[in-house]
Amino acid sequence: MEMGPGTPSARSDYAGEDKISSLFQPDTVLSEQYFENLRRKTYFEPEKRLMLAVLEDAIRCYQDNLHARKSKRRRLFEETEEWIVTGTDDYVFSFRHVCEALGLSPEYLRQGMLRWKQRNQNALAAMPQRPQSKLAV
């Protein structure tokens, strides 16, 4: 008996290939989705809840202020980036200590944030620039 595309065995082979190939595709998850999932699955003592809030705020500041032009928002981005990339572990709320306390790999998260920054800077550079007009005062 010949197996065609509609036979059960052919369908299960195709489904198996889909399952295997899906293992090699990156998951795209927003930071809000990830942290909400983490918050629901894990009960944290108050110190860890505070650490999670600090990390969430840092990621939000980093992403929201990447292209900031105003000095206050630009400074906020730079301070957040310094906190993320600096390897100083002298204090309890250092990036490394916060990540490790939450069971996250600081190096993995750091590299992901830097890749995100690079992708977004490249996307902005590729966009055509509008000429800026000067307003008469």
N, C-alpha and C positions, 0 to 999 in steps of 0.2 A: 504494500500500500504506500502510495506516495504522499509526502507531507506537503501541503500547500500553505500559503500564508494565513489561511483561516483556521487551520487545525490547531487544537489546543497546545500541542508541543511547540509549534512554531511561535505561537503567541507567548508562551512562557519563556522561550529563548530570548525573544525581543524584550520582554519585560525585565528579564535578568540583565540584559545589556544596558537598559536604561538605569537600573539600580546601580550597576557598577560605575557607569559613566558619571552618575550624579555625585559620586564620592569625590571626583576630581574637579568639581565646579565649586567656586567660592560661594559661600553664603553671604548675601547682602542683607545686613541688619543695621538699622539705625541705632545710634547709641541709646536713645530713649527706649527702644524696644528691648535691647539687651539688658539695660539696667532695671527695667520694669520686671522682666522675666527673672532676673537675679533676685530682686526684692521679694517677689512672690514666692520663690522656691526656698529662700533661706531666711531664717529668723536671725537677725543680728542683734547683738547687745548694743546698747546706746553708743559706745565708742565706734563700733564698726558702721553703724548707721550714719554717724557724723562723717566718718571717712568716705563712705559712699557718696554722701552729699557733696563733700569737697571735690571728689573726683568728677562727679557729674557736672558740677559748676565749672571746673577747669576745662573739661572737654567742650562744654557749651561756649565758654568764653573764647576758647581757641578757635572754634569753628565760626562763631558769629563775628569775630573781629579780624579775621585773616586779611580782608581787603579794606580794613578801616583806614580812613584818611585823617580823621580828627585825632588830635594828639592824645586825648584821654583814652579813647578806645584803642588806639595804636599801642599805647603804653600798656594797657590791660592785656593785649595780645602778647606783647613782648615778655611781660612778666610771667604770663602763663606758660609760654613756650620755654622760658628759662627754667621754670619749675619742672616741666616735663623732661627736658633734655639734660639738665644738670645732674651729675651723679652724686651730689652731696647727700649723705644719709645721716647728717648730724642731728636731725630732729624727728620727732614722732610723725609729723605730717609731711615728711618728704614723699616725693612721688613713689619711690621704691617701697618705702614702708607702707604707704596706703595701699598700693597694689598687692603687696604680699599679704597684708592683713586680710584683704578681701579674697584671697585665693586666685589672684590674677598675675600673669607674668608681666612684670614691668617692662622688660625688654620688648616683648611682643606688642604690647600696647603702644609703647614709644615708637617703634618702627611703623606701626599702623597709622599713628597720628602724623608722622613725618611723610609717609607715602600719600596720605590724604591731602596734606598741605601741598605737596609737589603736583599732584593731579589737578588740584584746584587752581594753583598758580599757572600751570600750563594751559588750562582751559580759559582762564582770563586773558592770557597773552595771545591766545589764538583768536579771540573775539575781535572783530573790527572796532577800532576806536572812533568814537564820535568826536568831532571837533568841539572844543569847549568854547562857548560864547562868553564874552565879557558883558556884564550888565553895566549900563550907565548909571552912575550914582548921582 
